[in-house]
Amino acid sequence: MSAPGPDRPISQTSTSPTVAVLGTGTMGAGMARNIAAAGMPLRVWNRSRDKAEALRECGALVAESPAQAAEGADIVVTMLFDMASVAEVMTMAAAGLSPGVLWLQTSTVGVVGAEALAGVAQGAGLSYVDAPVLGTKQPAESGELIVLASGEPALRERIQPVLEAIGKTTLWLGPAGAGSRLKLAVNAWVLTVVEGVAESLALTEALGLDPHHFLDAVRGGPLDAPYVQLKGAAMLAGDFSPAFGLAGAAKDAGLVVAAAQEAGVDSSLLEVVESHLRRAVDAGHGDLDMSATYLEHGRR
């Protein structure tokens, strides 16, 4: 199938909603594949085109621009790095968007970002669902994400086919923006666990012991969790293949700290977590998995 030219719109017909996925990186690619597998006509766009091209095999049509991807779509899904990139891409998509199109915003953008993007949706006449997801690369690929959805109740039926394709559970949390707020609270825990495991492993080794003993000591007990063993084993094996990128984790940590401070919550622990993640990014590990923060533990 040849790529459509920049002046030739993509067209598909189906009784299922036509979906455009803008952003097909680590998370978006898996989500897109599951949307296609569920039988929905799919078009995709990504800034690095090769990542979008890989989705041709599942029947996706690759667009030259966000506007071309959005043209004729019933639902537009954004899975991008941050609020600024989402706003930029939706501005690029504006020429292809029709009033009333449903925008499913799944990126982690924080409290302020979610509010700003709701304003973008309102200005463009779009229906807006704020729905960041919990999970990393593997759950995205297997359609087992947890979706933290928020928006008008009347939009639930329209968006349900996409939610069922990308996730195993959807929590509807209230007006748009509630999903982004809960995502920050959950990420505060996830990032704290990763940092805690990294520091405990480093301390175990610094005290003259095999760091595997730390994982053995907590395994199966009340102090254990699947994530402890998963990330701890990856750290010790030196396997930092990105499931959730370190640069993204540092960005999210900054959003968590900002939200905590704005809400009047003590953010001192979260500030340390953020500083450790940014230290690892500054050391050149930003493209690796967030567990690569371990590489900088024990260094002063």
N, C-alpha and C positions, 0 to 999 in steps of 0.2 A: 504494500500500500504506500503510495507516494505521499509525501507531506503536502498539505494544502499550501498554496501560495499566500503571501501576506495580504492580497486583495481579494482572496476567494474565501468566503466564510465556510466554516464546517457545518455540515447538516447531518442529522440523524433523526429518525422518527421512531417512536415507541410509546406504549401506554405508560411505561415507567418514567419517573422524572429524569430529565437529562441533567447530569451533574458535571460541573467543572471543578477540578481540583487545582488550585493555584499554590504551588509549592510541593514538589515531589522528592524531598530529601529523605533522610532516615525514617521519619515518621510518615510523611505524606505518601511515599511510594506504597507502603503496605496498606494504608487506608484506601488508596486508589485501586489497588488490585482487588480488594474485597468489595468495593463498590461495583467494579466491573463484573466480578464473579456473581454478584447478586442480580445481574441482569439489567442494570441501569446503564443507558448510554452514557459514555464517559469521554470527556476531553480534558486534557491536562496541559499545564504550562509550568516550566521551571526556568529560573534564571540561567542555570547551567543546563543547557538543552539535553545533554547526554543522559541526564537523570530522568528526563521526561521520555526520551526516545526508548528507553528500556521498557516502557509500559506499552509499547505497540503490540507486544506479543499477547497481551491480555485483551486486546481489542480497543484500547484507548486511541483516540485521535489526538495527535500532538499539535498544539497551536503555536503559531509564530509569536503571539503576544497575549497578555492577559485579556485584552479586549476581544480578541478572536475566540479565546477559550470561553469567555462569558457569553458570547453572542448566542441567543436562543436557549441558554441554560435556565432550568427551573430553580436549581439550587447551586450556589457557589460556595465551595469549601476553601477556607484559607488555612494553611499549615506552614507558617513562616517563622523567622527567628524571633522577631520582637514587634512591638507596636509600630515603630517607624517603618519597618519593612512591609508590614501588613497595610498600613495607610498608603504607602507608596504604590504598592501593587494594585490596590483597589482603585487608586486614582488612575493608574494605567488601564484598568479594566473598565472604567466608567463608560467609554464609548460603546461597549458591548452589552451593558446592563440595561434591562428594562425595569420600569417601576414595578414594585411588588415582588421582584425576585427575592428568594429566601437566601440570606447570607448566613452560613454556619461557620462561625469564627472559632477555630479550635487551637489557635496558638496561645502560648502563655504570655500575656501582655500586662498583667498586674491590674490593680484597681483603677489607677488613673488612665491606663491604656484602654481598658474595657469601656470606660465612660467616653473617652475620646472617639473610639471606634463606633460606639452607639450613635454619637453625633454625626459621624460620617454616613452611617446607614440612613439616619433620618434625613439628612440633607440630600441623599440620592434617591429617597423614596423606597428603600429596601426594607424587607422584613428581616429582623436581626435576632439571631440566637447566639448568645455568648456561651461557648461550650468547650472549654479546655479539657484535655483528656489526661487520664492517669495511665501510665504505662510507657514502655520504651519500645525499641525496635521489634523485638519478638512478639509482644502482644499486638502491636500494630499490624504485623504480618499475618497473625493468626486470627485477627478480628476479635480480640479479647480485651480491648481497651475498656476502661471505665470512663464514661462521659459525664462530665459535670455540667449539665445543661441548665440554661436560664433564659427566659424570654416569655413572650405572651403565650398563655395556654392554648390559644387558637392555632398556634403554629406547630403543635406537637404532631398532629396527624400528618401534616405535609412533610415533616422532616424524618418521620419514623423509619422509612425504608433505609435511609442513609445511616441512622443511628444503629439499626439492627445489623447493618453490614459491617460497621467498623468496631462495634463494641459488644461486650457480653452483658453490660449493665449500664443503664442510664439513670442518673439521679436528677430529677427536676427540682430545682432549688429556689425558684421564685423569679422575680423580675431580672431582666438582663443585667449582668454584672455580678450576680451572686455566684455563678460558676467560677469566675476568676478569683473571687475572694476565697472560696473554699480551696481552690487549687494552690493558693499561696500557703494556706495553713498546712495542707498535706505536704507540699514541697519543703516547708520548714522542717518537718519530721524526716523526710527522705534524705535531705542534705545533711542533717545532723547525724543520722545513722551512718552515712557513708564516711563522714569526717571522724566520727567516733571509732568506727572500725579501723580506719587508717591509723589513727593515733594509738589505739590499743595494740595493733600489730607492731608498729614502730617501737612502742615502749617495751613490749615483750622481747623483741630482738635486742634492744639497747640494754636490757637487764640480763643479757647473756643466755637467753632461751630461744629455742626454735619457735618462730612466730606461729607455726601451725598449731602449737599447743593452745593458743588462745581460742582458735576456732573449735578445737576438740573440747575445751573446757566448757564452752557454752552450748555446744551442739545438743539439741533435743530437750534442753531445759527451758525454764521460764524466761531466761535472758536471751534465748535464741530467737531468730526469725529467718525465714528463707532468704531475705535480702542480705542478712549478715553473712551467711555462708556463701551466697552467690558472689557478692562483691569482694568479700575477704579472700576467697579462693582465687578470684581473678587477679587481685593485687599481688598475691604471693606467686602466682604463675607468670606474672608480667604480661598478662593478656588484657590489653587496653583497647580492644576492638570496640568502636563506638556503638553503644546501645543508647546512651544518652550523653551527648557531647559535653566535655568539660566547660567549653566556652558558654554553652547554653546554661549549664548549671550555675556558673558564676553570675550570668545575667539574671537568672531566676532568684538567686540569693539576694542580689541587689534589690529586686522587686519586693522580696519578703521583708527585708530590713526597712525599706521605705514605708511599706504598709504598716508594719509593727510600730514604727515611730509615729506615723500619722494617727494610729489608733490609740496611742498612749501606752503601748505594751513595752516592757523592758526588752530591748533588742540586743543586749550585750553579747549573749551567746551567739545569736545569729550573725552579728557583726564579725565575730571571730571566724565563724564558718565561711562567711563571704571572703574574708581576707585570705584564708587558706586556699580557697578555690582560685582566687585571683592571682595568688602567688604562683600556683601551678600553671595557670594560663600564661603569666608573664615569663615563666621558664620555658615556654614553647610547647606546652602539652595541650593546648586548647582544642586541637582536632581529635584528641584521644577521648576515650570514655571518661566520665567524671571520676571513676575509681583511680585515674592517674594522679589524683591529688596525693596519693600514697607516695609517689616518687619524690615529693618534696618534704615529707614528714621526717623528722629527725635532723633536718638541716636548719641552721640558724644563720 
